[in-house]
Amino acid sequence: MFACISRTPSISRTQLFYQTFPSIECPIVMEELSPKSELPQSVRVNGSFANPWPTWKKWTWCEAFKSLTEPNHSNVPNEEKQSFTKIGLVLNQTLPILKPNFDFDESRISMSWIGHSTAVIHFDGITVLTDPIFSSRASMCQLIGPKRYRRAAATVDELPHIDAVVISHNHYDHLDVGSVEALNARFGSHLYWLVPSGLKEWMKDVGITHNVIELEWWQSARIPSKPDIQFTLTPAQHWTQRGLWDGMQVLWGSWTVVGPKHRFFFAGDTGYCPVFKQIGQMYGPFDLSAIPIGAYEPRWIMTPEHIDPEEAVQIHEDIRSKVSVGIHWGTFVMAHEYYLEPPMKLKTALKDHNLDENEFIVISHGQTKSY
């Protein structure tokens, strides 16, 4: 069964026909946004994807090594310095893990934070999973690499029925092979995968040979089982790489998911750039958004690729989000800021922007919020 694909925020007559007669298979439908020239398109330079904004700058290897020599202030309780029991007590107080409540109110939009950038979103009859990582490490190997200091709030087997998974990019903390394989084993052909351009081949290599929908920026898709829900890959400022020689060979992006009653935005991983105002103008206001607030120090190297809480609040305003939830923090040590600093800086940023604290919140691992 094919997915309906379009480049317009509104449902077309063709899509309306297949929604009215669901027993008829929905073919691929392509449409162009107008005016296309005003929107930043994904571009390739010497065969690699590139960010089109002057706010982007890729670090050099010398800069990367230099950043490793700077003081790391994350200060996550360390089992080598403290007893395991004491660590558990400290983290259970500072970052408690709750049992998710997947008994969703069908009239509202809900989000359950599993950890890092993984969340379960439910609204308008669809359940979406973002950037799944359930493994212990964000790495090509579970023996080395960044290790979770807070476990996933649910296992794949404990998830509710998932209709679609959206992937923002191919970094290991956002696309985990073990998690992808486990999701495929549980949901099989009932699950749809929406991925940026260039990632479909990787999905095929790990055994996902069905229901993979690969999109460019501003391109949209509708899955046959939920034809009234539109998924659009919107831009973000980031980069991609999984091996030594595959840098920038796969596109990256954010996701806009629009239903008949609610709108959801998933920022993925991004630095700040002007495109978020355009996303807000085209698809906003959003009822709920998931925006990263962590992994931002040191700023001199992280600014182009990871927003800080101040910039997260700016994106919240740019996209015209009614409520945003902070993600991409409190799970892995990915940068040098104190592990509990992101929520504190978020609170300060909201005050500086004269916004109510309830407009942009943080929630516990496993907590569910509905609006």
Secondary structure, DSSP 8 states (H G I E B T S, - for coil): ---EEESSSS--HHHHHHHH-TTS---------TTGGGS---EEETTEEE--STT-----HHHHHHHHTS--------TTTS-HHHHHHHHHHHS-B--------TTS-EEEEEETTEEEEEETTEEEEES---SSBSSSSTTSS-B-SS--SS-GGGS----EEE-----TTT--HHHHHHHHHHHGGG-EEEEETT-HHHHHHTT--SSEEEE-TT-EEE-TT-TT-EEEEE--B----SSSS-TT-S---EEEEE-SS-EEEE--S-B--THHHHHHHHH--BSEEEEE-----SHHHHTTT---HHHHHHHHHHTTBSSEEEES-SSS--SSS-TTHHHHHHHHHHHHTT--GGGEE---BT-EEE-
